[in-house]
């Protein structure tokens, strides 16, 4: 299965956010929305894929995916905040 381009699948959201926020910030905002949607799906999946070693917790791969998505969101959010503030330095 070959995935569609984000530019195809999220055309309307991209157009709206790019118009409101500018191209870069608009694309980052849509990226955050996509990551949030993925995080919700992974969370739902984690309900059914429980860890054998840690009952009540998602399987380790689901935990790792969730952590990766959360960290990606954190990085994107800091870039958006910096763009809004108009600054740029080495760290967030």
BELLINBEL-V269502 format. One record per residue. N is the residue number from 1. RES is the residue in one small letter. OMEGA is omega in radians with two decimals (* if undefined). Layout:
# BELLINBEL-V269502
N&RES&OMEGA, N&RES&OMEGA
This chain:
# BELLINBEL-V269502
1&x&3.14, 2&x&-3.10, 3&x&3.05, 4&x&3.07, 5&x&3.04, 6&x&-3.14, 7&x&3.07, 8&x&-3.04, 9&x&-3.04, 10&x&-3.05, 11&x&-3.08, 12&x&3.12, 13&x&3.12, 14&x&3.14, 15&x&-3.11, 16&x&-3.10, 17&x&3.12, 18&x&3.11, 19&x&-3.08, 20&x&-2.96, 21&x&-2.98, 22&x&-3.03, 23&x&-3.05, 24&x&-3.12, 25&x&3.12, 26&x&3.11, 27&x&3.09, 28&x&3.12, 29&x&3.10, 30&x&3.08, 31&x&3.09, 32&x&3.10, 33&x&3.13, 34&x&3.11, 35&x&3.10, 36&x&3.10, 37&x&3.13, 38&x&3.13, 39&x&3.09, 40&x&3.13, 41&x&3.11, 42&x&3.10, 43&x&3.10, 44&x&3.12, 45&x&-3.13, 46&x&3.10, 47&x&-3.08, 48&x&-3.13, 49&x&-3.09, 50&x&3.10, 51&x&3.08, 52&x&-3.10, 53&x&-3.09, 54&x&-3.13, 55&x&-3.12, 56&x&3.10, 57&x&3.07, 58&x&3.06, 59&x&-3.05, 60&x&-3.14, 61&x&3.11, 62&x&3.09, 63&x&-3.13, 64&x&3.10, 65&x&3.12, 66&x&3.14, 67&x&3.12, 68&x&3.13, 69&x&3.11, 70&x&3.13, 71&x&3.08, 72&x&3.10, 73&x&-3.14, 74&x&3.14, 75&x&3.14, 76&x&3.14, 77&x&3.14, 78&x&3.10, 79&x&3.11, 80&x&3.13, 81&x&3.14, 82&x&3.11, 83&x&3.13, 84&x&-3.13, 85&x&3.13, 86&x&-3.09, 87&x&3.04, 88&x&3.02, 89&x&-3.01, 90&x&-3.08, 91&x&-3.12, 92&x&*
